[in-house]
Amino acid sequence: MEVIIVDGGSKDNTLGIVKGFAKLSSDGLVVKIFEEHGYCRSPANARNIGFINAHGKYVVFIDADCMFLDNDFISKVVIALRGTQ
């Protein structure tokens, strides 16, 4: 599983926080961090950067303001995409 974080110049210490997550990378989890630069910063551009750098079979976009009521959200998405239960 890959977690790709694309920061568009946030002012809330996002990069400092997510750099701690990058240390969690292991054989089963890869955390990658990218930054948007220039005038073309937008959610669409951030998604394009993430997609271009993704190596998985499936890609799911999650924005910083998403709230999950289910701790098994990612597992359920993977099961649904694979068509298995």
N, CA, C and O atoms as a CHARMM CRD file, in Angstrom:
* protein
*
  340
    1    1 MET  N      0.84100  -1.16500   0.00000 PROA 1      0.00000
    2    1 MET  CA     0.00000   0.00000   0.00000 PROA 1      0.00000
    3    1 MET  C      0.89000   1.23300   0.00000 PROA 1      0.00000
    4    1 MET  O      1.90700   1.29400   0.69100 PROA 1      0.00000
    5    2 GLU  N      0.47700   2.21700  -0.79700 PROA 2      0.00000
    6    2 GLU  CA     1.16500   3.49800  -0.84500 PROA 2      0.00000
    7    2 GLU  C      0.25700   4.57900  -0.27700 PROA 2      0.00000
    8    2 GLU  O     -0.95100   4.56800  -0.51200 PROA 2      0.00000
    9    3 VAL  N      0.82300   5.48600   0.45200 PROA 3      0.00000
   10    3 VAL  CA     0.13500   6.70100   0.86200 PROA 3      0.00000
   11    3 VAL  C      0.93100   7.84600   0.24500 PROA 3      0.00000
   12    3 VAL  O      2.11400   8.02500   0.53800 PROA 3      0.00000
   13    4 ILE  N      0.27300   8.61000  -0.60700 PROA 4      0.00000
   14    4 ILE  CA     0.93400   9.71400  -1.28800 PROA 4      0.00000
   15    4 ILE  C      0.29200  11.01000  -0.80100 PROA 4      0.00000
   16    4 ILE  O     -0.92000  11.19500  -0.90400 PROA 4      0.00000
   17    5 ILE  N      1.11000  11.88500  -0.27700 PROA 5      0.00000
   18    5 ILE  CA     0.63600  13.15700   0.24200 PROA 5      0.00000
   19    5 ILE  C      1.19500  14.25400  -0.65000 PROA 5      0.00000
   20    5 ILE  O      2.40100  14.31700  -0.88800 PROA 5      0.00000
   21    6 VAL  N      0.30900  15.12300  -1.14500 PROA 6      0.00000
   22    6 VAL  CA     0.73000  16.24400  -1.98300 PROA 6      0.00000
   23    6 VAL  C      0.29700  17.52100  -1.27500 PROA 6      0.00000
   24    6 VAL  O     -0.89600  17.76400  -1.09400 PROA 6      0.00000
   25    7 ASP  N      1.26000  18.32800  -0.87800 PROA 7      0.00000
   26    7 ASP  CA     0.98400  19.57400  -0.17000 PROA 7      0.00000
   27    7 ASP  C      1.04500  20.73700  -1.14200 PROA 7      0.00000
   28    7 ASP  O      2.00900  20.88100  -1.89500 PROA 7      0.00000
   29    8 GLY  N      0.02600  21.55600  -1.12100 PROA 8      0.00000
   30    8 GLY  CA    -0.05200  22.69400  -2.03600 PROA 8      0.00000
   31    8 GLY  C      0.33700  24.01100  -1.41200 PROA 8      0.00000
   32    8 GLY  O     -0.15400  25.06300  -1.81800 PROA 8      0.00000
   33    9 GLY  N      1.21900  23.96500  -0.42400 PROA 9      0.00000
   34    9 GLY  CA     1.66000  25.20500   0.20200 PROA 9      0.00000
   35    9 GLY  C      0.85900  25.57400   1.42900 PROA 9      0.00000
   36    9 GLY  O      0.71600  26.75500   1.74500 PROA 9      0.00000
   37   10 SER  N      0.33700  24.58700   2.12200 PROA 10     0.00000
   38   10 SER  CA    -0.46300  24.86500   3.31300 PROA 10     0.00000
   39   10 SER  C      0.36700  25.60600   4.36000 PROA 10     0.00000
   40   10 SER  O      1.58800  25.46500   4.42200 PROA 10     0.00000
   41   11 LYS  N     -0.31300  26.38100   5.16200 PROA 11     0.00000
   42   11 LYS  CA     0.34300  27.20200   6.18900 PROA 11     0.00000
   43   11 LYS  C      0.15600  26.61800   7.59200 PROA 11     0.00000
   44   11 LYS  O      0.46800  27.28300   8.58000 PROA 11     0.00000
   45   12 ASP  N     -0.34100  25.40300   7.68900 PROA 12     0.00000
   46   12 ASP  CA    -0.67500  24.81800   8.99200 PROA 12     0.00000
   47   12 ASP  C      0.29300  23.72100   9.43300 PROA 12     0.00000
   48   12 ASP  O     -0.07900  22.85300  10.22200 PROA 12     0.00000
   49   13 ASN  N      1.52000  23.75000   8.93800 PROA 13     0.00000
   50   13 ASN  CA     2.55100  22.77300   9.29500 PROA 13     0.00000
   51   13 ASN  C      2.24100  21.36400   8.77700 PROA 13     0.00000
   52   13 ASN  O      2.70000  20.37500   9.34800 PROA 13     0.00000
   53   14 THR  N      1.47000  21.27900   7.70800 PROA 14     0.00000
   54   14 THR  CA     1.16100  19.96500   7.12500 PROA 14     0.00000
   55   14 THR  C      2.43200  19.18800   6.81200 PROA 14     0.00000
   56   14 THR  O      2.54300  18.01500   7.16700 PROA 14     0.00000
   57   15 LEU  N      3.38400  19.82500   6.15700 PROA 15     0.00000
   58   15 LEU  CA     4.61800  19.11300   5.79300 PROA 15     0.00000
   59   15 LEU  C      5.36000  18.59600   7.01200 PROA 15     0.00000
   60   15 LEU  O      5.86700  17.47400   7.00100 PROA 15     0.00000
   61   16 GLY  N      5.42900  19.39100   8.05000 PROA 16     0.00000
   62   16 GLY  CA     6.10200  18.94700   9.26900 PROA 16     0.00000
   63   16 GLY  C      5.42100  17.74700   9.88700 PROA 16     0.00000
   64   16 GLY  O      6.08500  16.84000  10.38800 PROA 16     0.00000
   65   17 ILE  N      4.09200  17.73600   9.85400 PROA 17     0.00000
   66   17 ILE  CA     3.32600  16.62200  10.42200 PROA 17     0.00000
   67   17 ILE  C      3.49200  15.36900   9.57500 PROA 17     0.00000
   68   17 ILE  O      3.76200  14.29700  10.11800 PROA 17     0.00000
   69   18 VAL  N      3.33800  15.47700   8.25700 PROA 18     0.00000
   70   18 VAL  CA     3.37800  14.28400   7.41100 PROA 18     0.00000
   71   18 VAL  C      4.77900  13.71000   7.26400 PROA 18     0.00000
   72   18 VAL  O      4.93300  12.52300   6.97500 PROA 18     0.00000
   73   19 LYS  N      5.79600  14.53000   7.45700 PROA 19     0.00000
   74   19 LYS  CA     7.15200  13.98400   7.40000 PROA 19     0.00000
   75   19 LYS  C      7.36100  12.94900   8.50300 PROA 19     0.00000
   76   19 LYS  O      8.16000  12.02700   8.34300 PROA 19     0.00000
   77   20 GLY  N      6.65500  13.09200   9.60800 PROA 20     0.00000
   78   20 GLY  CA     6.68900  12.07200  10.65600 PROA 20     0.00000
   79   20 GLY  C      6.06400  10.76700  10.18900 PROA 20     0.00000
   80   20 GLY  O      6.52000   9.69100  10.57500 PROA 20     0.00000
   81   21 PHE  N      5.02000  10.84800   9.35900 PROA 21     0.00000
   82   21 PHE  CA     4.38700   9.65000   8.81700 PROA 21     0.00000
   83   21 PHE  C      5.30000   8.92600   7.83100 PROA 21     0.00000
   84   21 PHE  O      5.24600   7.70100   7.71900 PROA 21     0.00000
   85   22 ALA  N      6.13200   9.67200   7.12200 PROA 22     0.00000
   86   22 ALA  CA     7.03100   9.05100   6.15200 PROA 22     0.00000
   87   22 ALA  C      7.96600   8.05800   6.83500 PROA 22     0.00000
   88   22 ALA  O      8.42400   7.10100   6.21100 PROA 22     0.00000
   89   23 LYS  N      8.24400   8.28200   8.09800 PROA 23     0.00000
   90   23 LYS  CA     9.10200   7.37200   8.85200 PROA 23     0.00000
   91   23 LYS  C      8.42700   6.02800   9.10100 PROA 23     0.00000
   92   23 LYS  O      9.08700   5.07200   9.50700 PROA 23     0.00000
   93   24 LEU  N      7.11800   5.94600   8.86200 PROA 24     0.00000
   94   24 LEU  CA     6.37300   4.70300   9.05300 PROA 24     0.00000
   95   24 LEU  C      6.51100   3.75300   7.87100 PROA 24     0.00000
   96   24 LEU  O      6.03300   2.62000   7.93500 PROA 24     0.00000
   97   25 SER  N      7.15300   4.18800   6.80100 PROA 25     0.00000
   98   25 SER  CA     7.32400   3.33100   5.62500 PROA 25     0.00000
   99   25 SER  C      7.98500   2.01500   6.02400 PROA 25     0.00000
  100   25 SER  O      8.90200   1.98400   6.84500 PROA 25     0.00000
  101   26 SER  N      7.50000   0.93900   5.42800 PROA 26     0.00000
  102   26 SER  CA     8.03000  -0.39700   5.69500 PROA 26     0.00000
  103   26 SER  C      7.83900  -1.23200   4.43400 PROA 26     0.00000
  104   26 SER  O      7.52500  -0.69400   3.37200 PROA 26     0.00000
  105   27 ASP  N      8.02700  -2.53800   4.54900 PROA 27     0.00000
  106   27 ASP  CA     7.84400  -3.41600   3.38300 PROA 27     0.00000
  107   27 ASP  C      6.41500  -3.38000   2.85900 PROA 27     0.00000
  108   27 ASP  O      6.19800  -3.48300   1.65100 PROA 27     0.00000
  109   28 GLY  N      5.43700  -3.23400   3.75300 PROA 28     0.00000
  110   28 GLY  CA     4.03700  -3.26000   3.32800 PROA 28     0.00000
  111   28 GLY  C      3.40600  -1.89900   3.16200 PROA 28     0.00000
  112   28 GLY  O      2.26200  -1.80000   2.71800 PROA 28     0.00000
  113   29 LEU  N      4.12400  -0.84600   3.50800 PROA 29     0.00000
  114   29 LEU  CA     3.56700   0.50300   3.43900 PROA 29     0.00000
  115   29 LEU  C      4.63800   1.48200   2.97300 PROA 29     0.00000
  116   29 LEU  O      5.72600   1.55400   3.54500 PROA 29     0.00000
  117   30 VAL  N      4.31100   2.23000   1.92900 PROA 30     0.00000
  118   30 VAL  CA     5.22700   3.25400   1.41800 PROA 30     0.00000
  119   30 VAL  C      4.52400   4.60200   1.54500 PROA 30     0.00000
  120   30 VAL  O      3.41500   4.78100   1.04100 PROA 30     0.00000
  121   31 VAL  N      5.16700   5.53900   2.21400 PROA 31     0.00000
  122   31 VAL  CA     4.63200   6.88700   2.35700 PROA 31     0.00000
  123   31 VAL  C      5.50900   7.83000   1.53100 PROA 31     0.00000
  124   31 VAL  O      6.71800   7.91900   1.74700 PROA 31     0.00000
  125   32 LYS  N      4.88200   8.53100   0.58400 PROA 32     0.00000
  126   32 LYS  CA     5.60000   9.47300  -0.28100 PROA 32     0.00000
  127   32 LYS  C      5.01700  10.86600  -0.08900 PROA 32     0.00000
  128   32 LYS  O      3.80600  11.02900   0.06100 PROA 32     0.00000
  129   33 ILE  N      5.88900  11.86700  -0.09500 PROA 33     0.00000
  130   33 ILE  CA     5.44600  13.24700   0.09300 PROA 33     0.00000
  131   33 ILE  C      5.93800  14.09200  -1.08000 PROA 33     0.00000
  132   33 ILE  O      7.11200  14.05300  -1.45000 PROA 33     0.00000
  133   34 PHE  N      5.00800  14.85700  -1.65400 PROA 34     0.00000
  134   34 PHE  CA     5.33000  15.76000  -2.75200 PROA 34     0.00000
  135   34 PHE  C      4.79400  17.14600  -2.42200 PROA 34     0.00000
  136   34 PHE  O      3.88300  17.29100  -1.60800 PROA 34     0.00000
  137   35 GLU  N      5.36700  18.16300  -3.06200 PROA 35     0.00000
  138   35 GLU  CA     4.91600  19.53700  -2.88300 PROA 35     0.00000
  139   35 GLU  C      4.57000  20.14700  -4.23200 PROA 35     0.00000
  140   35 GLU  O      5.26800  19.93400  -5.22300 PROA 35     0.00000
  141   36 GLU  N      3.49000  20.90200  -4.25500 PROA 36     0.00000
  142   36 GLU  CA     3.14300  21.67100  -5.44300 PROA 36     0.00000
  143   36 GLU  C      3.88400  23.00100  -5.37600 PROA 36     0.00000
  144   36 GLU  O      4.03200  23.58500  -4.30200 PROA 36     0.00000
  145   37 HSD  N      4.34400  23.47000  -6.51700 PROA 37     0.00000
  146   37 HSD  CA     5.02300  24.75900  -6.59300 PROA 37     0.00000
  147   37 HSD  C      4.44300  25.54400  -7.76000 PROA 37     0.00000
  148   37 HSD  O      3.84800  24.96500  -8.66900 PROA 37     0.00000
  149   38 GLY  N      4.61300  26.83700  -7.73500 PROA 38     0.00000
  150   38 GLY  CA     4.19800  27.66800  -8.85400 PROA 38     0.00000
  151   38 GLY  C      2.75700  28.12400  -8.75900 PROA 38     0.00000
  152   38 GLY  O      2.12300  28.01400  -7.70900 PROA 38     0.00000
  153   39 TYR  N      2.25400  28.63000  -9.85500 PROA 39     0.00000
  154   39 TYR  CA     0.91900  29.23500  -9.88300 PROA 39     0.00000
  155   39 TYR  C     -0.19800  28.22300 -10.09800 PROA 39     0.00000
  156   39 TYR  O     -1.36700  28.55900  -9.91500 PROA 39     0.00000
  157   40 CYS  N      0.12700  27.01400 -10.47500 PROA 40     0.00000
  158   40 CYS  CA    -0.89100  26.02300 -10.85600 PROA 40     0.00000
  159   40 CYS  C     -1.25300  25.09000  -9.69600 PROA 40     0.00000
  160   40 CYS  O     -1.51400  23.90800  -9.91800 PROA 40     0.00000
  161   41 ARG  N     -1.27300  25.59700  -8.48800 PROA 41     0.00000
  162   41 ARG  CA    -1.62500  24.76800  -7.34400 PROA 41     0.00000
  163   41 ARG  C     -3.13900  24.67600  -7.23500 PROA 41     0.00000
  164   41 ARG  O     -3.83300  25.69200  -7.20400 PROA 41     0.00000
  165   42 SER  N     -3.64100  23.45400  -7.17900 PROA 42     0.00000
  166   42 SER  CA    -5.08300  23.22900  -7.07200 PROA 42     0.00000
  167   42 SER  C     -5.31000  21.78800  -6.66200 PROA 42     0.00000
  168   42 SER  O     -4.40300  20.96500  -6.78700 PROA 42     0.00000
  169   43 PRO  N     -6.51300  21.45900  -6.16800 PROA 43     0.00000
  170   43 PRO  CA    -6.80100  20.06000  -5.85300 PROA 43     0.00000
  171   43 PRO  C     -6.62300  19.14200  -7.06700 PROA 43     0.00000
  172   43 PRO  O     -6.13400  18.02000  -6.93500 PROA 43     0.00000
  173   44 ALA  N     -7.01700  19.61900  -8.23700 PROA 44     0.00000
  174   44 ALA  CA    -6.86300  18.79100  -9.44400 PROA 44     0.00000
  175   44 ALA  C     -5.39400  18.54200  -9.75100 PROA 44     0.00000
  176   44 ALA  O     -5.01500  17.42000 -10.08900 PROA 44     0.00000
  177   45 ASN  N     -4.56800  19.56400  -9.64000 PROA 45     0.00000
  178   45 ASN  CA    -3.14400  19.40300  -9.90100 PROA 45     0.00000
  179   45 ASN  C     -2.51500  18.47000  -8.86600 PROA 45     0.00000
  180   45 ASN  O     -1.68500  17.62900  -9.21100 PROA 45     0.00000
  181   46 ALA  N     -2.90800  18.61500  -7.60600 PROA 46     0.00000
  182   46 ALA  CA    -2.38400  17.73000  -6.55700 PROA 46     0.00000
  183   46 ALA  C     -2.74000  16.27100  -6.85300 PROA 46     0.00000
  184   46 ALA  O     -1.91000  15.38100  -6.67000 PROA 46     0.00000
  185   47 ARG  N     -3.95700  16.02700  -7.30200 PROA 47     0.00000
  186   47 ARG  CA    -4.36900  14.66000  -7.66500 PROA 47     0.00000
  187   47 ARG  C     -3.54300  14.14200  -8.84200 PROA 47     0.00000
  188   47 ARG  O     -3.14800  12.97600  -8.86100 PROA 47     0.00000
  189   48 ASN  N     -3.28600  15.00300  -9.81600 PROA 48     0.00000
  190   48 ASN  CA    -2.45500  14.58600 -10.95300 PROA 48     0.00000
  191   48 ASN  C     -1.05000  14.20800 -10.50400 PROA 48     0.00000
  192   48 ASN  O     -0.49800  13.21400 -10.97500 PROA 48     0.00000
  193   49 ILE  N     -0.46900  14.98500  -9.60300 PROA 49     0.00000
  194   49 ILE  CA     0.86200  14.67200  -9.08000 PROA 49     0.00000
  195   49 ILE  C      0.83100  13.32600  -8.36300 PROA 49     0.00000
  196   49 ILE  O      1.71500  12.49100  -8.55600 PROA 49     0.00000
  197   50 GLY  N     -0.18500  13.12300  -7.54100 PROA 50     0.00000
  198   50 GLY  CA    -0.31000  11.85500  -6.83400 PROA 50     0.00000
  199   50 GLY  C     -0.47200  10.68700  -7.78700 PROA 50     0.00000
  200   50 GLY  O      0.18500   9.65700  -7.63000 PROA 50     0.00000
  201   51 PHE  N     -1.34300  10.83900  -8.77500 PROA 51     0.00000
  202   51 PHE  CA    -1.60300   9.75000  -9.71900 PROA 51     0.00000
  203   51 PHE  C     -0.35400   9.39700 -10.53300 PROA 51     0.00000
  204   51 PHE  O     -0.04600   8.22200 -10.73100 PROA 51     0.00000
  205   52 ILE  N      0.35200  10.41100 -10.99700 PROA 52     0.00000
  206   52 ILE  CA     1.56600  10.17000 -11.78800 PROA 52     0.00000
  207   52 ILE  C      2.60800   9.39700 -10.98700 PROA 52     0.00000
  208   52 ILE  O      3.36700   8.60900 -11.55100 PROA 52     0.00000
  209   53 ASN  N      2.64700   9.61800  -9.68300 PROA 53     0.00000
  210   53 ASN  CA     3.65200   8.98500  -8.83200 PROA 53     0.00000
  211   53 ASN  C      3.16200   7.71500  -8.14700 PROA 53     0.00000
  212   53 ASN  O      3.90100   7.10700  -7.37300 PROA 53     0.00000
  213   54 ALA  N      1.93800   7.31100  -8.42000 PROA 54     0.00000
  214   54 ALA  CA     1.38200   6.10000  -7.81300 PROA 54     0.00000
  215   54 ALA  C      1.81000   4.86600  -8.60200 PROA 54     0.00000
  216   54 ALA  O      1.94400   4.91000  -9.82500 PROA 54     0.00000
  217   55 HSD  N      2.01800   3.78300  -7.89000 PROA 55     0.00000
  218   55 HSD  CA     2.40500   2.53500  -8.53500 PROA 55     0.00000
  219   55 HSD  C      1.42500   1.40100  -8.26400 PROA 55     0.00000
  220   55 HSD  O      1.65400   0.27200  -8.69800 PROA 55     0.00000
  221   56 GLY  N      0.35800   1.68100  -7.56500 PROA 56     0.00000
  222   56 GLY  CA    -0.60400   0.63800  -7.21300 PROA 56     0.00000
  223   56 GLY  C     -1.58200   0.34300  -8.33200 PROA 56     0.00000
  224   56 GLY  O     -1.64700   1.05700  -9.33300 PROA 56     0.00000
  225   57 LYS  N     -2.33500  -0.71800  -8.14100 PROA 57     0.00000
  226   57 LYS  CA    -3.36000  -1.11400  -9.10200 PROA 57     0.00000
  227   57 LYS  C     -4.59500  -0.21500  -8.97800 PROA 57     0.00000
  228   57 LYS  O     -5.26700   0.07100  -9.96900 PROA 57     0.00000
  229   58 TYR  N     -4.88100   0.22100  -7.76500 PROA 58     0.00000
  230   58 TYR  CA    -6.03600   1.07400  -7.49200 PROA 58     0.00000
  231   58 TYR  C     -5.55400   2.39300  -6.90400 PROA 58     0.00000
  232   58 TYR  O     -4.55300   2.44400  -6.18900 PROA 58     0.00000
  233   59 VAL  N     -6.28500   3.46100  -7.21900 PROA 59     0.00000
  234   59 VAL  CA    -5.96800   4.78100  -6.66700 PROA 59     0.00000
  235   59 VAL  C     -7.24500   5.34500  -6.07100 PROA 59     0.00000
  236   59 VAL  O     -8.28800   5.37600  -6.72400 PROA 59     0.00000
  237   60 VAL  N     -7.15400   5.79200  -4.81700 PROA 60     0.00000
  238   60 VAL  CA    -8.27800   6.42300  -4.13300 PROA 60     0.00000
  239   60 VAL  C     -7.80200   7.79000  -3.66800 PROA 60     0.00000
  240   60 VAL  O     -6.76300   7.90200  -3.01800 PROA 60     0.00000
  241   61 PHE  N     -8.55600   8.82600  -3.99800 PROA 61     0.00000
  242   61 PHE  CA    -8.19300  10.18000  -3.58300 PROA 61     0.00000
  243   61 PHE  C     -8.94600  10.53400  -2.31000 PROA 61     0.00000
  244   61 PHE  O    -10.16200  10.36500  -2.21900 PROA 61     0.00000
  245   62 ILE  N     -8.20300  11.02600  -1.33600 PROA 62     0.00000
  246   62 ILE  CA    -8.79500  11.46400  -0.07500 PROA 62     0.00000
  247   62 ILE  C     -8.23800  12.85300   0.21100 PROA 62     0.00000
  248   62 ILE  O     -7.02400  13.05600   0.21600 PROA 62     0.00000
  249   63 ASP  N     -9.12600  13.79800   0.44800 PROA 63     0.00000
  250   63 ASP  CA    -8.70200  15.16700   0.72800 PROA 63     0.00000
  251   63 ASP  C     -8.54200  15.37600   2.23400 PROA 63     0.00000
  252   63 ASP  O     -9.07100  14.61400   3.04300 PROA 63     0.00000
  253   64 ALA  N     -7.80800  16.41400   2.58600 PROA 64     0.00000
  254   64 ALA  CA    -7.51300  16.69700   3.99000 PROA 64     0.00000
  255   64 ALA  C     -8.77000  16.93200   4.81200 PROA 64     0.00000
  256   64 ALA  O     -8.76900  16.68200   6.01800 PROA 64     0.00000
  257   65 ASP  N     -9.83100  17.40100   4.19600 PROA 65     0.00000
  258   65 ASP  CA   -11.03700  17.69900   4.95500 PROA 65     0.00000
  259   65 ASP  C    -12.03700  16.53800   4.99000 PROA 65     0.00000
  260   65 ASP  O    -13.16000  16.70900   5.46400 PROA 65     0.00000
  261   66 CYS  N    -11.64800  15.37400   4.50100 PROA 66     0.00000
  262   66 CYS  CA   -12.51800  14.19800   4.56700 PROA 66     0.00000
  263   66 CYS  C    -12.58100  13.66900   5.99600 PROA 66     0.00000
  264   66 CYS  O    -11.57500  13.64300   6.70500 PROA 66     0.00000
  265   67 MET  N    -13.74700  13.25600   6.39700 PROA 67     0.00000
  266   67 MET  CA   -13.92300  12.65700   7.72400 PROA 67     0.00000
  267   67 MET  C    -14.44100  11.23800   7.52900 PROA 67     0.00000
  268   67 MET  O    -15.35600  11.00500   6.73900 PROA 67     0.00000
  269   68 PHE  N    -13.85500  10.30000   8.25000 PROA 68     0.00000
  270   68 PHE  CA   -14.24800   8.90100   8.13000 PROA 68     0.00000
  271   68 PHE  C    -14.90200   8.45700   9.42600 PROA 68     0.00000
  272   68 PHE  O    -14.33700   8.61000  10.50900 PROA 68     0.00000
  273   69 LEU  N    -16.08200   7.91400   9.29900 PROA 69     0.00000
  274   69 LEU  CA   -16.78200   7.40600  10.46600 PROA 69     0.00000
  275   69 LEU  C    -16.47600   5.93400  10.68000 PROA 69     0.00000
  276   69 LEU  O    -16.87100   5.34600  11.68700 PROA 69     0.00000
  277   70 ASP  N    -15.77200   5.34800   9.73000 PROA 70     0.00000
  278   70 ASP  CA   -15.47800   3.92300   9.76600 PROA 70     0.00000
  279   70 ASP  C    -13.96300   3.71700   9.72500 PROA 70     0.00000
  280   70 ASP  O    -13.31600   4.11700   8.75700 PROA 70     0.00000
  281   71 ASN  N    -13.39900   3.11000  10.74100 PROA 71     0.00000
  282   71 ASN  CA   -11.95100   2.87700  10.80100 PROA 71     0.00000
  283   71 ASN  C    -11.47400   1.88700   9.74700 PROA 71     0.00000
  284   71 ASN  O    -10.28100   1.82600   9.44900 PROA 71     0.00000
  285   72 ASP  N    -12.39400   1.11000   9.17900 PROA 72     0.00000
  286   72 ASP  CA   -12.03900   0.11000   8.17200 PROA 72     0.00000
  287   72 ASP  C    -12.29200   0.61100   6.75500 PROA 72     0.00000
  288   72 ASP  O    -12.42700  -0.19200   5.83200 PROA 72     0.00000
  289   73 PHE  N    -12.35700   1.92200   6.57100 PROA 73     0.00000
  290   73 PHE  CA   -12.69000   2.49600   5.27600 PROA 73     0.00000
  291   73 PHE  C    -11.80500   1.96900   4.15100 PROA 73     0.00000
  292   73 PHE  O    -12.31700   1.51400   3.12900 PROA 73     0.00000
  293   74 ILE  N    -10.48900   2.02300   4.32300 PROA 74     0.00000
  294   74 ILE  CA    -9.56800   1.59900   3.26400 PROA 74     0.00000
  295   74 ILE  C     -9.74300   0.11700   2.96700 PROA 74     0.00000
  296   74 ILE  O     -9.79300  -0.27700   1.80100 PROA 74     0.00000
  297   75 SER  N     -9.83600  -0.70100   3.99200 PROA 75     0.00000
  298   75 SER  CA   -10.03500  -2.14900   3.78300 PROA 75     0.00000
  299   75 SER  C    -11.30800  -2.41400   2.99000 PROA 75     0.00000
  300   75 SER  O    -11.31900  -3.25700   2.09300 PROA 75     0.00000
  301   76 LYS  N    -12.36800  -1.70600   3.31400 PROA 76     0.00000
  302   76 LYS  CA   -13.63800  -1.90100   2.60900 PROA 76     0.00000
  303   76 LYS  C    -13.54600  -1.44400   1.15900 PROA 76     0.00000
  304   76 LYS  O    -14.12800  -2.07700   0.27800 PROA 76     0.00000
  305   77 VAL  N    -12.83600  -0.37400   0.89900 PROA 77     0.00000
  306   77 VAL  CA   -12.64500   0.09500  -0.47800 PROA 77     0.00000
  307   77 VAL  C    -11.87200  -0.95000  -1.27100 PROA 77     0.00000
  308   77 VAL  O    -12.24900  -1.27000  -2.39800 PROA 77     0.00000
  309   78 VAL  N    -10.80100  -1.48300  -0.70300 PROA 78     0.00000
  310   78 VAL  CA   -10.00400  -2.50500  -1.39300 PROA 78     0.00000
  311   78 VAL  C    -10.86100  -3.74700  -1.69100 PROA 78     0.00000
  312   78 VAL  O    -10.80700  -4.28500  -2.79700 PROA 78     0.00000
  313   79 ILE  N    -11.63100  -4.18900  -0.72700 PROA 79     0.00000
  314   79 ILE  CA   -12.50700  -5.34900  -0.93400 PROA 79     0.00000
  315   79 ILE  C    -13.50400  -5.07700  -2.04500 PROA 79     0.00000
  316   79 ILE  O    -13.72300  -5.93200  -2.90300 PROA 79     0.00000
  317   80 ALA  N    -14.11100  -3.89600  -2.04100 PROA 80     0.00000
  318   80 ALA  CA   -15.08700  -3.54600  -3.07700 PROA 80     0.00000
  319   80 ALA  C    -14.43700  -3.49700  -4.45800 PROA 80     0.00000
  320   80 ALA  O    -15.00900  -3.99100  -5.43000 PROA 80     0.00000
  321   81 LEU  N    -13.24800  -2.90700  -4.54900 PROA 81     0.00000
  322   81 LEU  CA   -12.58400  -2.81200  -5.84400 PROA 81     0.00000
  323   81 LEU  C    -12.14700  -4.17000  -6.37500 PROA 81     0.00000
  324   81 LEU  O    -12.17000  -4.40900  -7.58300 PROA 81     0.00000
  325   82 ARG  N    -11.75400  -5.04500  -5.48300 PROA 82     0.00000
  326   82 ARG  CA   -11.35300  -6.39500  -5.88900 PROA 82     0.00000
  327   82 ARG  C    -12.55000  -7.27600  -6.20700 PROA 82     0.00000
  328   82 ARG  O    -12.41300  -8.30200  -6.87300 PROA 82     0.00000
  329   83 GLY  N    -13.72600  -6.87500  -5.73100 PROA 83     0.00000
  330   83 GLY  CA   -14.91900  -7.68600  -5.94300 PROA 83     0.00000
  331   83 GLY  C    -14.94400  -8.92200  -5.08200 PROA 83     0.00000
  332   83 GLY  O    -15.56000  -9.92200  -5.44900 PROA 83     0.00000
  333   84 THR  N    -14.27800  -8.87100  -3.93300 PROA 84     0.00000
  334   84 THR  CA   -14.24700 -10.00000  -3.00100 PROA 84     0.00000
  335   84 THR  C    -14.82000  -9.58000  -1.67100 PROA 84     0.00000
  336   84 THR  O    -15.01800  -8.39700  -1.39700 PROA 84     0.00000
  337   85 GLN  N    -15.08400 -10.59200  -0.84100 PROA 85     0.00000
  338   85 GLN  CA   -15.60200 -10.29000   0.50100 PROA 85     0.00000
  339   85 GLN  C    -14.86600 -11.00300   1.54300 PROA 85     0.00000
  340   85 GLN  O    -15.17500 -10.86000   2.72600 PROA 85     0.00000
